Amino acid sequence: MLRINNLHKSFGKVVAVSDINLQVRRGETVVLMGPSGCGKSTTIRTINRLIEPDRGQVLFNGQDITAMRDKDLLKVRKRIGFVFQHFNLISRLSALENVMLGLVMGDMPREVAREKAMSALTKVGLEPCAGQRPDEMSGGQQQRVGIARALAFEPELMLWDEPTASLDPILVREVLVVMEELAKYRASTMVVVTHELPFALHVADRIILMDKGRIVEEGLPSKVFATPASSVGLRYKELIEYQMNTSARTLAGKRIA
Amino acid sequence: MRFVRNMLRDSFYRDIVILAIISIVIGSALASAVSMGANAYFSKTLSSLVGDYGEFDLVIQVREETKEDAEQQIQRILEDVFPGAKMKEGPTVTGKTNIFVALPDEFKTKPIYEDLGKTFGSIPGGAGVGFMTEPRLTIRGVPEGAKNLLMERIAAMEGVRFAFRDGGSIGVILTSLDNSVAVNKQIEALLKQYQVIEISFPVGSEPSNPVRLGEAIASDMQNQLKLEVARNVSVDGQNDDMTSLVSTMMELRRFLAAYASQVTIAPVDGVRLLKGDAVVFQGAAPNAPAAGEAPAKENVLVQVTDIQPDGSAIGTITQGDASQLTNLQGSKLENNLVGQPTGAASYRNPRQELGSALNETSKLVGQVPEFAQDAQNVAKIASGALDDYSTGVSAIEQTLDGVRSAGATIQAATNGLAAIDTRALQSQINSSSKAMGGVIGTLQVLKLLQADTNATIDSLTSTQGNLNNINNTLGALSNVTATAHQARAAIDGIVANGQTTLDTLKSFDAEGARANLNDINGRLAQVQQINTPMVASQLQYMAASAPSLKDEDINHSVQLLDKFIAGQVIPGERIQILTDGNVTTDAAAPIVHREAGHNNVSLYSTALGVIEPNPRGEVYRILSEVKAVLAGITAIVLTVAFLLLDHTAIMSAIRRKNLTGKVKVKGWRAVPAKILAVFTAPERRYGMLMGSVLLTAMFVLAGGGIPYLPWIGVPMLGALLGFVAAGYCEKISPIAAEEVMAGEALGLSFDEIMREVVVPAARPGLLQKLNTRKVKFR
């Protein structure tokens, strides 16, 4: 469904993404992980050209997004949902209007759009908050509105750019539940950038580890985290072990240190 | 094509064009309204202040506190002198009330206008009369002496009703406003025909009488440069009474100053006098001035006018008289109090010297008749001597002839003697005498022998004695001959010298001398007829009157004369010559130098006069400029407002959209590339274009105009404003990048993002107002 060939992007002298090659199959949930600044967000944003790549190809259902005219790009973007780290809601619009915006601007009749938007909000459990503005909602609710906005299009591909990074751990749960639900039903293909190890372990079909703009390791979570082939993978493995031990000892009522 | 396509479809580009058009319309309307409002207000204010165009002819200024009395007085004058005239009280400005007067047409004449100062001169609190008659032109800067000429020429022009003196200017009343342009051109042409050559004298080189010098220069210029006009216009006309009076006053001043006493003060050691210092002397006071006291009236005060290189001070007496300077020790006046002794004074009193000289002269004049009589007597004697002269010359001639004749006689007498060889005779006689002496000796011997030889011996001795006598006589004869030669030579010398003397005497024009003596005699007779007693008495009168002027009187008079002369616009350091327009100062310079006696002058050529715009027209012109400036400033303000409120949001969006544009060159080429990138950045180009379009369109439509800003500068100024606004667009109208990115991620086009995301969140303005028609989520 999605194929990335030799994608390269630099900001000045800083190389953010260096000749990445990646393939995502339909229905697959791919999780991109790696230390901060390794190029995960840049990679995911170049997919729908929110960031223009310097070179390389992004093929979506065989169409080269990087070579598209603006008009075609707009159409493709409507088929790709995007959830942002900072929610990126239109502050002057209500939750419902935020979800409706893309639909209405896509020439969908207003009432149909309203129904679809309400349906999407219902999916994320925010039907009661439809009339509230972003500044009247919690971070978790805002992010769920953002998810509903992406889902309302019924996109073929969902791109998640660290959707829980701006949330406190309690609110993270709200979002992860929704994401797990979506992944569980394989409603769409997903490429997720996250630091949430449990989520990755739980729902990822494939883990891709990045470091310094390059993909350093990829594979099943059990393989990547159990027998890591890269230093990044090793650090994640150690982290998992540490978390497991800490959780076990804590739950056993023992002192950790 | 793309632009046209964008215009045809419902795009944000079309929104921008509509915004620009509406901005221009609103801005132009606002700018016009502001400028027209201000113009209307000022025009109305002006009309209420000075009436409508041509409504009034005169404005009489009076002091506010006397305006009631002044108005009554003006009303009376108008009724008596200008029946039918109207009067209106105008505004009071800085304590002076303006009273406007409208004159009936028949009173609008040159004589009346030039006499208005006198006509309204008795107004209580009156401060002057100004002219408001329209249509009118004013020519200023015309030298006094050229005004009559210029007024005559202007009055003869078609379209001119009359020209008159308006204070220092020339007022020209036109027959109709339609003639204004034509008359203006004619006057300009007339002014160009002439010029005024100004001759400036630096300090120290001022002419003693600039009036006379000016006239001399003008006369020389006219004669030597063959000019149509060359006239001294430093003062009002060549034959004007005032010129003569001023000239006389200047001569009088010079005369008085020449007879003011000059005091020289030699300061004591440690005292230094400066120009302007005053020194007090005892004068007629009973005691010397005491230090620390104010000078008495009887003291003599000397003001220092010059300091000599040796430190001595030259001064003039400002109080008292030089004759009172008996005690020559003076003290410096400090803060109007007598200070310490300053030094000793010496003085020269020209009046005293003049008096003495006149007295002596009068005495001399008394003796003139006697001198004349004596001279006549001498002349008679000389005449007698001349009579004797001819006789004397004849006698000398006769004497000389006698001497010459005696010389001839001596010549004849000595010629025979000169033929005798006395020396040979003397030699033979000596030989004979010696031989005879031998014979006698022989006979003496014989006598011893022969007694009868005595007779022979006696005879021979006698003969020898005779021979000796003859010899002696021959010697004497030889001497006589030599003496006769000498006498002859002496007589020849006497005759030659006598002849020379005689020739000299004969060359003397005795008759001419006699005629001269007769003339002298006649003149001496006339001298004897002079009323010498009267002359002597007049001289004595002058001698008596000259010293009667005190020094203080002279100096006060000189100061008064200075004030008078200064008030007659005759600056001593400047002469103005009205002349043809084609004469150069270089051509005039030699004449000026010669007449002035030195080259230390500067010559300038100035226009004869300048046409001054009508004050009211000038005010309206200024008002129209103010209107344009207000329109321009309003347009600038509105352009800035539109740019900041509406267009900075667009610029921010453009800037965000084009963030990927980077300078790709490296090294030194990066610097100009970066500078170029700054000016060619899309948001800056948009800002410059929009600022330029908005400001230029508003300027044109509202009739804006900023002093010193040419029309080409208007779009440039607009572009500059847009450039600056673009530089600060993200600070003025920051856009929510996350919201924009969300819109992009949702597949919204640029138009949709602008309408739904950017503009609704931007600063409230016209764009936002217009956008409400387009936005789908209000």
HADDOCK unambig.tbl for C-alpha pairs under 7 A between the chains (distance, minus, plus):
assign (segid A and resid 50 and name CA) (segid B and resid 745 and name CA) 6.88 0.50 0.50
assign (segid A and resid 74 and name CA) (segid B and resid 747 and name CA) 4.37 0.50 0.50
assign (segid A and resid 74 and name CA) (segid B and resid 748 and name CA) 6.52 0.50 0.50
assign (segid A and resid 74 and name CA) (segid B and resid 749 and name CA) 6.79 0.50 0.50
assign (segid A and resid 75 and name CA) (segid B and resid 747 and name CA) 6.37 0.50 0.50
assign (segid A and resid 77 and name CA) (segid B and resid 745 and name CA) 6.05 0.50 0.50
assign (segid A and resid 77 and name CA) (segid B and resid 746 and name CA) 6.18 0.50 0.50
assign (segid A and resid 77 and name CA) (segid B and resid 747 and name CA) 4.86 0.50 0.50
assign (segid A and resid 78 and name CA) (segid B and resid 746 and name CA) 5.69 0.50 0.50
assign (segid A and resid 78 and name CA) (segid B and resid 747 and name CA) 5.14 0.50 0.50
assign (segid A and resid 82 and name CA) (segid B and resid 745 and name CA) 6.33 0.50 0.50
assign (segid A and resid 88 and name CA) (segid B and resid 738 and name CA) 4.98 0.50 0.50
assign (segid A and resid 88 and name CA) (segid B and resid 739 and name CA) 5.22 0.50 0.50
assign (segid A and resid 88 and name CA) (segid B and resid 742 and name CA) 5.70 0.50 0.50
assign (segid A and resid 89 and name CA) (segid B and resid 739 and name CA) 6.06 0.50 0.50
assign (segid A and resid 90 and name CA) (segid B and resid 739 and name CA) 5.49 0.50 0.50
assign (segid A and resid 102 and name CA) (segid B and resid 746 and name CA) 5.49 0.50 0.50
assign (segid A and resid 105 and name CA) (segid B and resid 748 and name CA) 6.89 0.50 0.50
